[in-house]
Amino acid sequence: MAHGLMPEERHTLYSEMQRVAKHTAVLFDYNEHRSLITDIAEWLEGGDYFCFIENIRDELKSQFGNLKVINTGKHSALYICKIE
């Protein structure tokens, strides 16, 4: 549920993932191919979903130095970062 966190909270999450993971950190969350229903629900929640979608790749590359994205469904993906 990284998409529900504000940017500074996501940074804390990534730092903790990097601290505790031995080899690989994996996030399972939305990808950029979202549905109208998701857009409406996330807009009503008032979270940071739209910023997350725009920035997740850059945030993870900045934190870990690498990123592999595997789409797991129409609207979801695994974000895989190797711990260096």
C-alpha positions in Angstrom: 0.0 0.0 0.0 2.9 2.4 -0.7 0.5 4.3 -2.9 -1.4 5.4 0.2 1.6 7.0 1.8 2.9 10.5 1.5 6.3 11.0 -0.1 8.2 11.3 3.1 6.5 8.2 4.5 7.4 6.3 1.3 11.0 7.4 1.7 10.9 6.0 5.3 9.4 2.7 4.0 12.1 2.4 1.3 14.9 3.1 3.8 13.5 0.4 6.1 13.2 -2.0 3.2 16.8 -1.4 2.3 17.9 -1.8 5.9 16.2 -5.2 6.5 16.4 -6.9 3.1 19.4 -9.0 2.4 19.3 -9.2 -1.4 16.1 -7.9 -2.8 13.3 -5.5 -1.9 9.9 -6.1 -3.6 6.8 -3.9 -3.6 3.5 -5.1 -5.0 1.2 -2.1 -5.9 -0.6 -0.3 -8.7 1.0 0.3 -12.1 0.3 3.2 -14.4 -2.5 1.4 -16.1 -5.3 2.2 -13.8 -9.1 2.1 -14.2 -11.5 5.0 -13.9 -13.0 3.4 -10.8 -9.6 3.4 -9.1 -9.0 7.0 -10.1 -12.4 8.0 -8.6 -11.8 6.0 -5.4 -8.3 7.4 -4.9 -9.4 10.9 -5.6 -12.2 10.6 -3.0 -9.7 9.2 -0.4 -7.5 12.3 -0.9 -4.2 10.4 -0.6 -1.0 10.7 -2.6 -2.0 8.0 -5.2 -1.5 10.2 -8.3 1.9 11.4 -7.1 2.9 7.8 -6.3 1.9 6.7 -9.9 4.0 9.5 -11.4 7.0 9.1 -9.1 7.3 5.4 -8.0 9.9 4.5 -10.6 12.1 7.5 -9.9 11.8 7.1 -6.1 12.9 3.5 -6.1 15.7 4.1 -8.6 16.9 7.0 -6.4 16.7 4.9 -3.2 18.1 1.6 -4.5 20.0 2.5 -7.7 18.1 -0.1 -9.7 14.6 -1.2 -10.5 12.8 -3.9 -12.4 9.1 -3.7 -13.0 7.0 -6.8 -13.7 3.3 -6.2 -14.5 1.3 -8.8 -12.7 -2.1 -7.9 -13.9 -3.9 -5.2 -15.8 -3.5 -2.6 -13.0 -0.7 -4.0 -10.7 3.0 -4.6 -10.8 5.9 -6.0 -8.8 8.6 -3.3 -8.2 11.9 -5.3 -7.7 15.0 -3.6 -6.3 18.3 -5.4 -5.7 20.1 -4.4 -2.5 23.6 -3.2 -3.3 
